[in-house]
Amino acid sequence: MHNAAAAAGRPDPLLLAVSKTQPAEAVAALAAQGQRAFGENYVQEAAAKIDALAALGLEWHLIGHLQSNKAELAARQFDWVQSVDRPKLVAALAAHRPAALAPLNVLIQVNIDDEDSKHGCAPEDVPALAAAIAAAPRLQLRGLMAIPAPWPQAERRQQAFARMRALFDTLAAAHPQVDTLSMGMSSDYAEAIAHGATLVRIGTALFGARPRPA
């Protein structure tokens, strides 16, 4: 990851260790090596892990789709929610973020390749959603997240990353607090970093293959 950033002339991005389906023991082992930020897909699975590892002072990001009926639990448990894609979620997260906690960091998930199988708002909906987040109490707008389509052609992947970077630059110009562009995973993080990712989500390369359900 450092080499990819150096080659692109960019600062090292934040490494988010994707720990979905990994046991708490695996997270603790990685934390012992200095990793602080972890990403989870499922609110209830994550909540048990977050509680079990509370003494470690880790930073927890929700990166999976958030159902409205799980918004209250997410608002109480996570430090970041990267998958906000509709106004209803903004209202629910703001309503349930405890005043005793720091504001919840929020990224807007963008469906940059317009895939039916993926969640995320359309690029043209970003300005209105960003304005709603910025105006919401207990929320902090931090930027954008995307999971581009796994195109076999490098050119198409790079085009998606470039569109995200352009969208991010426009958002940051309107909202100076915006500083996070979350894109890139184990298979494509170098391309994402080259296009300005400030946070990459790595699971398999850190933990190995995910455990199979019993």
C-alpha positions as a printed Julia matrix, in Angstrom:
214×3 Matrix{Float64}:
   0.0     0.0     0.0
   2.86    2.37    0.84
   4.52    1.55   -2.48
   1.3     2.26   -4.39
   0.96    5.63   -2.66
   4.6     6.52   -3.28
   4.32    5.57   -6.96
   1.28    7.83   -7.31
   2.92   10.67   -5.38
   0.19   10.55   -2.75
   0.22   10.21    1.04
  -0.45    6.8     2.52
  -4.2     6.16    2.88
  -5.79    4.9     6.05
  -5.9     1.11    6.12
  -9.32   -0.18    7.16
  -9.12   -3.85    8.13
 -12.35   -5.52    6.99
 -13.14   -7.92    9.81
 -16.62   -9.12    8.83
 -17.18  -12.77    9.85
 -13.8   -12.79   11.62
 -13.85  -13.74   15.31
 -13.0   -11.19   17.97
  -9.76  -13.05   18.63
  -8.56  -12.38   15.07
  -9.35   -8.68   15.44
  -7.51   -8.53   18.76
  -4.47  -10.22   17.21
  -4.31   -7.63   14.42
  -4.89   -4.81   16.91
  -1.89   -6.08   18.9
   0.2    -5.4    15.78
  -0.93   -1.78   15.7
  -4.06   -1.84   13.51
  -6.73    0.49   14.94
  -9.5     0.84   12.33
 -11.81   -2.07   11.51
 -14.72   -2.39    9.08
 -17.84   -4.49    9.54
 -20.76   -5.31    7.24
 -23.43   -6.51    9.65
 -24.6    -4.4    12.57
 -25.6    -7.14   15.0
 -22.52   -9.29   14.36
 -20.34   -6.23   14.81
 -22.06   -5.08   18.0
 -21.02   -8.22   19.86
 -17.42   -7.8    18.66
 -17.34   -4.1    19.51
 -18.56   -4.79   23.04
 -16.11   -7.67   23.52
 -13.15   -5.54   22.42
 -14.21   -2.22   23.96
 -11.13   -2.07   26.2
  -8.85   -1.89   23.13
 -10.15    1.52   22.04
 -10.53    0.56   18.38
 -12.22    2.61   15.65
 -15.2     0.86   14.06
 -16.61    1.56   10.59
 -19.87    0.17    9.2
 -19.27   -0.5     5.51
 -22.22   -2.77    4.71
 -25.74   -1.81    3.71
 -27.65   -0.35    6.64
 -31.34   -1.18    7.02
 -33.41    1.54    8.64
 -34.44   -0.76   11.49
 -30.76   -1.23   12.42
 -29.94    2.49   12.38
 -30.41    2.98   16.13
 -27.94    0.21   17.0
 -25.49    1.43   14.37
 -25.65    4.99   15.7
 -24.82    3.77   19.19
 -22.04    1.32   18.29
 -20.0     2.7    15.38
 -17.59    5.59   14.99
 -18.17    5.78   11.24
 -20.98    4.77    8.89
 -19.7     4.6     5.31
 -22.9     3.39    3.67
 -25.39    6.25    4.0
 -27.34    6.46    0.75
 -30.78    7.94    1.51
 -32.34   10.74    3.57
 -34.26    8.34    5.84
 -30.97    6.98    7.17
 -29.64   10.46    7.82
 -32.63   11.27   10.0
 -32.5     7.95   11.86
 -28.78    8.11   12.6
 -29.01   11.72   13.77
 -31.96   10.92   16.03
 -30.22    8.01   17.72
 -26.59    9.16   18.08
 -26.05    9.52   21.84
 -25.07   13.0    22.98
 -22.37   11.48   25.17
 -20.51   10.23   22.09
 -18.58   12.21   19.52
 -20.54   13.04   16.35
 -20.93   10.07   14.03
 -18.64   10.3    11.0
 -20.62    9.71    7.81
 -19.68    8.83    4.24
 -22.15    8.84    1.37
 -22.12    5.57   -0.56
 -22.28    6.2    -4.3
 -23.37    3.59   -6.86
 -20.8     4.89   -9.3
 -21.37    2.23  -11.99
 -25.19    2.23  -11.68
 -25.33   -1.48  -10.8
 -28.72   -2.96   -9.93
 -27.04   -5.34   -7.48
 -25.37   -2.58   -5.46
 -26.62   -0.1    -2.92
 -25.66    3.56   -2.99
 -27.14    6.79   -4.25
 -26.8     8.1    -7.78
 -23.99   10.63   -8.3
 -26.5    13.38   -9.02
 -28.12   12.82   -5.61
 -24.91   13.47   -3.66
 -25.29   17.27   -3.2
 -28.74   17.08   -1.6
 -27.79   14.15    0.62
 -24.58   15.89    1.67
 -26.52   19.01    2.6
 -28.89   16.94    4.75
 -25.99   15.27    6.57
 -24.15   18.56    7.09
 -27.28   20.06    8.63
 -28.07   17.07   10.85
 -27.24   17.2    14.55
 -24.79   14.59   15.86
 -23.5    13.74   12.36
 -20.25   14.8    10.68
 -20.06   14.67    6.89
 -16.62   13.3     5.98
 -16.81   12.23    2.33
 -17.69    9.45   -0.09
 -17.47    5.68   -0.39
 -17.86    3.46   -3.45
 -17.51   -0.14   -4.56
 -16.99    0.08   -8.33
 -17.94   -2.83  -10.55
 -15.2    -5.49  -10.85
 -14.52   -4.74  -14.5
 -11.92   -7.06  -16.07
 -10.7    -4.13  -18.16
  -8.33   -1.86  -16.22
  -9.49    1.15  -18.2
 -13.09    0.78  -17.01
 -12.03    0.36  -13.39
  -9.87    3.45  -13.62
 -12.7     5.44  -15.19
 -14.93    4.6   -12.22
 -12.24    5.65   -9.75
 -11.67    8.87  -11.7
 -15.4     9.69  -11.6
 -15.39    9.17   -7.85
 -12.4    11.45   -7.43
 -14.1    14.18   -9.46
 -17.27   13.81   -7.37
 -15.19   13.96   -4.2
 -13.38   17.12   -5.3
 -16.7    18.82   -6.04
 -18.09   17.79   -2.65
 -14.98   18.97   -0.8
 -15.19   22.36   -2.5
 -18.73   22.78   -1.16
 -18.04   21.27    2.28
 -14.52   22.07    3.56
 -14.69   19.43    6.3
 -14.83   16.63    3.7
 -11.54   14.72    3.73
 -12.24   11.02    3.13
 -12.58    9.09   -0.13
 -13.11    5.41    0.66
 -12.48    3.15   -2.32
 -10.25    0.23   -3.15
 -10.11   -3.31   -1.78
  -7.59   -6.16   -1.78
  -7.82   -6.65   -5.56
  -7.73   -3.03   -6.74
  -6.34   -0.82   -3.99
  -3.32    0.33   -6.03
  -5.58    1.74   -8.76
  -7.8     3.37   -6.15
  -4.83    5.0    -4.42
  -3.57    6.3    -7.77
  -6.92    8.07   -8.16
  -6.88    9.67   -4.73
  -8.35    7.17   -2.27
  -7.64    8.3     1.29
  -9.0     5.09    2.85
  -8.77    1.55    1.48
 -10.75   -1.44    2.73
  -8.62   -4.59    2.98
  -9.88   -7.93    4.27
  -8.53  -11.0     2.49
  -4.97   -9.69    2.24
  -4.89   -9.21    6.03
  -7.01  -12.03    7.42
  -6.92  -14.57    4.6
 -10.08  -16.18    3.26
 -13.15  -15.5     5.38
 -14.27  -18.35    7.65
 -17.06  -20.43    6.17
 -20.35  -20.47    8.09
 -20.8   -23.52   10.29
